[in-house]
Amino acid sequence: MNTASQPLVSIVTPVYNGAEYLAECIESVLEQSYQNWDYTIVNNCSTDASGEIARRYAAKDSRIRVRENQEFLRVIPNHNVAFRQISPQSKYCKMIFADDWMFPDCIAQMVAMAEEYPSVGIVHAYSLQGSKVLWTGLPYSRRPVSGREVCRQLFLNGLYVFGSATAMLYRSDLVRSHDPFYNEANLHADTEATISLLRNCDFGFVHQVLAYSRERAGSLSKMSTDLNTHIAGSLHALVVYGPDYLTREELQGQLSQHLSGYYAFLGKGLLLGRDKAFWDYHKKKLMEAGAGFSRPRVLAGALKQIGRALLRPASALDKLLERRHAEAKMQDRESNSTVSTRRGGTVA
């Protein structure tokens, strides 16, 4: 396919103090075998060399431009600003984080899937993180999956195969029809947007590793893991979108199961002596989901954890206490650090 016949793809990168890896990210765009793209780098008031690096590349290639935010934005609002930069002429668009990169055939393979199947609104692929391949689980097929089916598998069986914006391509009209595109109150707004869109389109998956995601200490991903924001995000998605994909009986069963697991997790948090920020976050998310917050259920979850430990070898409880000690030390080390950069902003 020559460039003249290729549909335009708009690429966006939100960056905040991402100078260490930004050039590698940009180079991966320049090295794409697919050439009909435009690229906007949204510099979110970086205090390092990010803006300089972006401007240097923009001076060399007219397809690249730099948007300078006039004021600093949190992560998700900045992502929405980035998506607003996609060209009105683009047929497809994608985000790539400032410390991620794409393999050379990433865009070509994704566009080929979308072009072959016009019902597809979102295309995803495998992503490499270190030596681990992510987003596995879908049976191999060259054909797309119905949006309804992939979301049912998510809710019923936990099959999560759309977890990285760098490894995802959207039809631009879907993005343009939702402003803001991401729910700015949801840290996992990318997942929510995907679940919402798949109510009305199919899901394409390229069974190749097409992207690389880097995780660093202090990153938003690291913070998400430490707080387990995913358990709250999953509850939100189930409450809001479950009725679109599940029967009433299925939904009630999944809500019951999810809340049981949630309180088991909070019970462990009680035993680990998690801090006020942990409890404030999870209380808020449970209340927002309409599930309420139950202290007796937290205590029951803690007692269940102790009971399980007593039924295991004696070292089980010791390991739990060792983890509590290790997490306390980590919190001491990181208490003055800020959540950074890979997604172009901070959480708060």
C-alpha positions as CSV (number, residue, x, y, z in Angstrom):
1,M,0.0,0.0,0.0
2,N,1.6,3.3,-1.0
3,T,1.3,6.4,1.1
4,A,-1.3,8.1,-1.1
5,S,-3.7,5.2,-0.6
6,Q,-3.1,4.8,3.2
7,P,-5.7,6.3,5.5
8,L,-4.3,9.0,7.8
9,V,-3.4,7.9,11.3
10,S,-3.1,10.5,14.1
11,I,-0.7,9.6,16.8
12,V,-0.5,11.4,20.2
13,T,2.0,11.3,23.1
14,P,1.3,13.1,26.3
15,V,4.6,13.8,28.2
16,Y,5.6,15.2,31.5
17,N,9.3,15.1,32.4
18,G,9.8,12.1,30.1
19,A,13.1,13.2,28.6
20,E,14.9,10.0,29.4
21,Y,13.0,7.9,26.9
22,L,11.1,10.4,24.7
23,A,13.6,10.3,21.8
24,E,13.3,6.5,21.7
25,C,9.5,6.8,21.6
26,I,9.6,9.3,18.8
27,E,12.1,7.3,16.8
28,S,9.8,4.3,17.0
29,V,7.1,6.4,15.3
30,L,9.6,7.5,12.6
31,E,10.6,3.9,12.0
32,Q,7.0,2.7,11.2
33,S,6.6,0.9,7.9
34,Y,3.3,2.7,7.7
35,Q,4.0,6.3,6.7
36,N,0.8,8.3,6.4
37,W,0.6,9.6,9.9
38,D,0.7,12.9,11.8
39,Y,2.1,13.0,15.3
40,T,1.3,15.5,18.2
41,I,3.4,15.5,21.3
42,V,1.6,17.2,24.2
43,N,4.2,18.7,26.6
44,N,2.5,19.0,30.0
45,C,4.7,21.8,31.5
46,S,7.8,19.6,31.7
47,T,10.7,20.9,33.7
48,D,13.3,18.7,32.0
49,A,14.4,18.5,28.4
50,S,11.1,16.9,27.1
51,G,10.0,20.0,25.3
52,E,13.4,20.6,23.7
53,I,13.6,17.0,22.4
54,A,10.1,17.2,21.0
55,R,10.7,20.5,19.3
56,R,14.0,19.2,17.8
57,Y,12.2,16.4,16.1
58,A,9.3,18.6,15.0
59,A,11.8,20.9,13.2
60,K,13.0,17.9,11.2
61,D,9.7,16.4,10.2
62,S,6.6,18.4,9.3
63,R,4.3,15.5,10.3
64,I,5.4,16.1,14.0
65,R,4.1,19.1,16.0
66,V,4.3,20.0,19.7
67,R,1.5,21.3,21.8
68,E,2.6,23.2,24.9
69,N,0.1,23.1,27.7
70,Q,-0.2,26.6,29.3
71,E,-0.9,25.0,32.7
72,F,-0.1,21.6,34.2
73,L,-2.8,19.0,34.0
74,R,-3.5,15.7,35.8
75,V,-3.0,12.5,33.9
76,I,-6.4,11.8,32.5
77,P,-7.3,15.4,31.7
78,N,-4.0,15.6,29.8
79,H,-4.9,12.5,27.9
80,N,-8.1,14.1,26.8
81,V,-6.2,17.2,25.6
82,A,-4.0,14.8,23.6
83,F,-6.9,13.1,21.9
84,R,-8.4,16.5,21.0
85,Q,-5.3,17.0,18.8
86,I,-6.1,14.3,16.3
87,S,-6.6,15.5,12.8
88,P,-10.1,15.9,11.5
89,Q,-8.9,14.1,8.4
90,S,-7.6,11.0,10.3
91,K,-9.4,7.7,10.0
92,Y,-7.6,6.1,12.8
93,C,-5.7,7.3,15.9
94,K,-3.6,5.9,18.7
95,M,-1.7,7.0,21.8
96,I,1.8,6.0,22.6
97,F,3.2,6.8,26.1
98,A,6.4,8.8,26.3
99,D,8.5,6.0,27.6
100,D,7.0,3.2,25.5
101,W,7.7,2.4,21.9
102,M,6.2,0.5,18.9
103,F,7.7,-2.2,16.7
104,P,8.1,-1.1,13.1
105,D,5.0,-2.9,11.8
106,C,2.7,-1.8,14.6
107,I,0.5,0.7,12.8
108,A,0.6,-1.2,9.5
109,Q,-0.7,-4.4,11.1
110,M,-3.4,-2.6,13.1
111,V,-4.7,-0.6,10.2
112,A,-4.7,-3.7,8.0
113,M,-7.0,-5.4,10.5
114,A,-9.3,-2.4,10.7
115,E,-9.5,-1.9,7.0
116,E,-10.3,-5.5,6.3
117,Y,-13.2,-5.5,8.9
118,P,-15.1,-2.2,8.9
119,S,-17.1,-3.3,11.9
120,V,-14.0,-3.1,14.1
121,G,-13.7,0.0,16.1
122,I,-10.7,-0.9,18.3
123,V,-7.6,-2.9,17.4
124,H,-5.2,-4.3,20.1
125,A,-2.1,-6.5,20.0
126,Y,0.3,-8.2,22.4
127,S,2.7,-5.9,24.2
128,L,6.1,-6.7,25.7
129,Q,7.0,-5.5,29.2
130,G,10.5,-6.6,30.0
131,S,10.5,-10.2,28.9
132,K,6.8,-10.7,29.6
133,V,4.2,-10.8,26.9
134,L,1.0,-9.1,28.0
135,W,-2.7,-9.3,26.9
136,T,-2.7,-12.9,26.1
137,G,-5.8,-15.2,26.3
138,L,-7.8,-14.7,23.1
139,P,-7.8,-17.8,20.9
140,Y,-5.9,-17.3,17.7
141,S,-8.0,-16.0,14.8
142,R,-7.5,-13.5,12.0
143,R,-11.1,-12.5,12.4
144,P,-12.4,-9.9,14.9
145,V,-14.4,-10.7,18.1
146,S,-17.7,-9.1,18.8
147,G,-17.5,-6.3,21.2
148,R,-20.2,-7.9,23.3
149,E,-18.4,-11.2,23.5
150,V,-15.0,-9.8,24.6
151,C,-16.7,-7.7,27.3
152,R,-18.7,-10.7,28.5
153,Q,-15.5,-12.7,28.8
154,L,-14.0,-9.8,30.8
155,F,-16.8,-9.7,33.3
156,L,-17.5,-13.4,33.6
157,N,-14.0,-14.9,33.3
158,G,-11.6,-12.0,33.9
159,L,-10.2,-12.1,30.3
160,Y,-8.5,-8.8,30.1
161,V,-7.0,-8.2,26.6
162,F,-7.1,-4.4,26.1
163,G,-4.9,-3.0,28.8
164,S,-2.4,-0.7,27.0
165,A,-3.1,2.4,25.0
166,T,0.3,2.0,23.3
167,A,-0.9,-1.3,21.9
168,M,-4.3,0.0,20.8
169,L,-5.7,1.7,17.7
170,Y,-9.1,3.5,17.6
171,R,-11.3,4.6,14.7
172,S,-11.0,8.3,15.0
173,D,-14.7,9.0,14.6
174,L,-15.3,7.1,17.8
175,V,-12.9,9.3,19.7
176,R,-14.2,12.5,18.1
177,S,-17.8,11.6,19.1
178,H,-16.9,11.6,22.8
179,D,-15.6,14.7,24.4
180,P,-14.1,14.3,26.8
181,F,-13.1,10.9,25.5
182,Y,-11.9,9.6,28.9
183,N,-13.9,9.8,32.2
184,E,-11.6,12.1,34.1
185,A,-12.8,10.8,37.5
186,N,-11.6,7.3,36.7
187,L,-7.9,6.4,36.9
188,H,-8.6,3.4,34.5
189,A,-10.5,5.6,32.1
190,D,-8.8,3.8,29.1
191,T,-10.5,0.5,30.1
192,E,-13.8,2.2,30.7
193,A,-13.7,3.9,27.3
194,T,-13.0,0.6,25.6
195,I,-15.8,-1.2,27.4
196,S,-18.2,1.6,26.5
197,L,-17.3,1.7,22.8
198,L,-17.5,-2.1,22.4
199,R,-21.2,-1.9,23.0
200,N,-21.5,-0.8,19.4
201,C,-18.5,-2.2,17.5
202,D,-16.2,-5.2,17.1
203,F,-12.8,-5.8,18.6
204,G,-9.8,-6.7,16.4
205,F,-6.8,-8.4,17.8
206,V,-3.4,-8.8,16.0
207,H,-1.7,-11.8,17.4
208,Q,1.8,-10.3,17.3
209,V,3.9,-8.3,19.7
210,L,3.7,-4.8,18.3
211,A,4.4,-2.6,21.3
212,Y,6.8,-2.3,24.3
213,S,5.7,-0.9,27.7
214,R,8.1,0.2,30.3
215,E,7.2,0.2,34.0
216,R,9.3,2.3,36.4
217,A,9.4,2.8,40.1
218,G,7.3,5.9,41.0
219,S,5.2,5.6,37.9
220,L,1.4,5.7,37.7
221,S,1.3,2.0,37.0
222,K,3.4,1.3,40.1
223,M,1.1,3.4,42.2
224,S,-1.9,1.6,40.7
225,T,-0.4,-1.7,41.7
226,D,0.5,-0.6,45.2
227,L,-3.1,0.7,45.9
228,N,-4.7,-2.0,43.8
229,T,-6.8,0.6,42.0
230,H,-7.7,-2.1,39.5
231,I,-10.1,-3.8,42.0
232,A,-12.0,-0.5,42.3
233,G,-11.9,0.1,38.6
234,S,-13.3,-3.3,37.9
235,L,-16.2,-2.7,40.3
236,H,-17.0,0.6,38.6
237,A,-17.0,-1.1,35.2
238,L,-19.2,-3.9,36.4
239,V,-21.8,-1.6,38.0
240,V,-21.9,0.9,35.1
241,Y,-21.5,-1.4,32.1
242,G,-22.4,-4.9,33.4
243,P,-26.1,-4.4,32.6
244,D,-25.2,-3.9,28.9
245,Y,-23.4,-7.2,28.7
246,L,-24.8,-9.6,31.3
247,T,-28.1,-11.0,32.3
248,R,-29.6,-9.8,35.6
249,E,-28.6,-13.1,37.2
250,E,-25.1,-13.0,35.8
251,L,-24.7,-9.4,37.0
252,Q,-25.8,-10.2,40.6
253,G,-23.6,-13.2,40.8
254,Q,-20.5,-11.2,39.5
255,L,-21.2,-8.3,41.9
256,S,-21.5,-10.6,44.9
257,Q,-18.3,-12.4,43.9
258,H,-16.4,-9.2,43.2
259,L,-17.4,-7.6,46.6
260,S,-16.4,-10.8,48.4
261,G,-13.0,-10.5,46.8
262,Y,-12.8,-6.8,47.5
263,Y,-13.4,-7.2,51.2
264,A,-10.9,-10.1,51.4
265,F,-8.4,-7.7,49.9
266,L,-9.4,-4.9,52.4
267,G,-9.1,-7.5,55.2
268,K,-5.5,-8.1,54.2
269,G,-5.0,-4.3,54.1
270,L,-6.2,-4.2,57.7
271,L,-3.6,-6.8,58.7
272,L,-0.9,-5.0,56.8
273,G,-1.7,-1.7,58.5
274,R,-2.3,0.2,55.3
275,D,-2.3,4.0,55.6
276,K,-5.1,6.6,55.6
277,A,-4.7,7.3,51.8
278,F,-5.4,3.6,51.1
279,W,-8.6,3.5,53.2
280,D,-9.8,6.9,51.9
281,Y,-9.4,5.7,48.3
282,H,-11.2,2.4,48.7
283,K,-14.0,3.9,50.9
284,K,-14.6,6.5,48.2
285,K,-14.7,4.0,45.4
286,L,-17.1,1.6,47.2
287,M,-19.4,4.5,47.9
288,E,-19.3,5.8,44.3
289,A,-20.2,2.3,43.1
290,G,-23.3,2.3,45.3
291,A,-22.0,-0.7,47.3
292,G,-21.3,1.3,50.6
293,F,-18.4,0.6,52.9
294,S,-18.8,-2.0,55.6
295,R,-16.4,-2.1,58.5
296,P,-17.8,-5.5,59.7
297,R,-17.0,-7.0,56.3
298,V,-13.5,-5.6,56.5
299,L,-13.0,-7.3,59.8
300,A,-14.5,-10.5,58.5
301,G,-12.1,-10.3,55.6
302,A,-9.2,-9.9,58.0
303,L,-10.4,-12.9,60.1
304,K,-10.7,-15.0,57.0
305,Q,-7.1,-14.1,56.1
306,I,-5.9,-15.2,59.6
307,G,-8.0,-18.4,59.3
308,R,-6.4,-19.2,56.0
309,A,-2.9,-18.6,57.4
310,L,-3.6,-20.9,60.4
311,L,-4.6,-23.7,58.0
312,R,-1.3,-23.3,56.1
313,P,2.2,-24.0,57.3
314,A,3.3,-21.7,60.1
315,S,5.3,-19.5,57.8
316,A,2.2,-18.2,56.1
317,L,1.4,-15.6,58.8
318,D,5.1,-14.8,59.1
319,K,5.2,-14.0,55.4
320,L,2.2,-11.7,55.8
321,L,3.9,-9.8,58.6
322,E,7.1,-9.7,56.6
323,R,5.2,-8.1,53.8
324,R,3.7,-5.5,56.2
325,H,7.2,-4.6,57.4
326,A,8.5,-4.3,53.8
327,E,5.6,-2.1,52.7
328,A,6.1,0.1,55.7
329,K,9.8,0.6,54.7
330,M,8.8,1.3,51.1
331,Q,6.3,3.9,52.2
332,D,9.0,5.6,54.3
333,R,11.3,5.7,51.3
334,E,8.7,7.0,48.9
335,S,6.7,9.3,51.2
336,N,8.2,12.5,49.6
337,S,8.2,11.3,46.1
338,T,5.6,12.2,43.4
339,V,3.8,10.0,41.0
340,S,5.3,10.7,37.6
341,T,5.6,10.7,34.2
342,R,5.0,7.9,31.9
343,R,1.4,8.9,31.2
344,G,2.1,12.6,30.9
345,G,1.0,14.0,34.3
346,T,0.4,13.1,37.9
347,V,-2.5,11.6,39.7
348,A,-3.4,14.5,42.0
